[in-house]
């Protein structure tokens, strides 16, 4: 910089000014260096993160703000509505405009997003060596860790109000469909609605069947593998047909109450908090949400068991929920890895799980996370566990499955129509 100034001054014939400028330049060199360092700290790299609206919580933004302050890097959120996110993500990745970090479900769903093309191998990161077994399994594709995972393993079981069971004379947790029906009949006779089912939420109806596929996989061991390589189909699966038929039977018996198709998921916690409903199909951390509404309904007031349709005793679990992938084409790889390392630090993980009471066990071995009593209870009431369809079956879509299931209750479609419909919507993605 000093040499350029000297040449300019000579060209202008300003010798005296040149001397002053030269002297000033000596004093400004350190100032310019300090300014550059300051700019590096306060105006570093920008990390873009793409996610669905429901997947980014306040704590995520709070930790991002903390990271910005400590690192000088910037976090830019690219949030899309839940029903648009997948299309937006795929479109941007395909034209080379994908975010540096993008959220997707863990487990088999990873395969949908062409991991070999779009996802960076993160196996060598320090935090990957601290993963629990389930977290490593759920974030690995083709032997490589491709996700940073801070959600938790969980599953959907029938949460039940212990006091209502006792008042209705239900003395044992149902272990088969006959015992379940008997419990529901006693609850009806006691003036309570056995189950709050948010039928208006298509995805929730689909969750019933997603859980039930775990039994089929446990019995056959190769059911999912066949579905994923397109050598197996849903149509004709007798145990799933039985489960769907029994759901219809439950509705006709009044176990869901009146007009359950108008019930919403958003009302689930409030409805369970009223004490008018004995059961609901929810994840294991759900009691914490009910307690927010009704402080008297603490965690010890609830128990949980696996869906007993078709005499099922298998609990379907997730592969860890939602994870973050790093775009292979990111231009800020060092900053991205630094951010993930920051999030993996024990103090930040602790803050994260303390804020996310909807999550259960932590994905890292050195932080416990939240292990709800309902999780322990449902595991004790199960004979085995395994991945539910949502994380074990490629191109499973609980919303589309739920749409098919709604037609069973609204227009008289059969269980076989539902199963064939699942095969039909999956086939274009699998290929003929």
JORA-V625578 format. One record per run of one state. SS is the DSSP state (H for helix, E for strand, C for the rest). FROM is the first residue (numbers start at 1). TO is the last residue. Records with the same first field share a line. If there is no record, write none. Layout:
SS: FROM-TO, FROM-TO
//
This chain:
C: 1-1, 13-14, 43-45, 56-57, 72-73, 81-84, 95-100, 106-106, 114-114, 120-125, 132-132, 142-143, 146-147, 150-154, 169-176, 190-192, 196-201, 221-222, 229-237, 253-259, 263-264, 274-276, 284-285, 294-298, 306-308, 312-313, 318-321, 328-332, 344-345, 356-360, 362-363, 365-368, 370-372, 381-383, 388-388, 393-397, 412-414, 431-432
H: 2-12, 15-42, 53-55, 58-71, 85-94, 107-113, 115-118, 126-130, 133-139, 162-168, 177-189, 202-220, 223-228, 238-252, 260-262, 265-273, 286-293, 299-301, 309-311, 333-343, 346-355, 373-380, 389-392, 398-411, 415-430
E: 46-52, 74-80, 101-105, 119-119, 131-131, 140-141, 144-145, 148-149, 155-161, 193-195, 277-283, 302-305, 314-317, 322-327, 361-361, 364-364, 369-369, 384-387
//
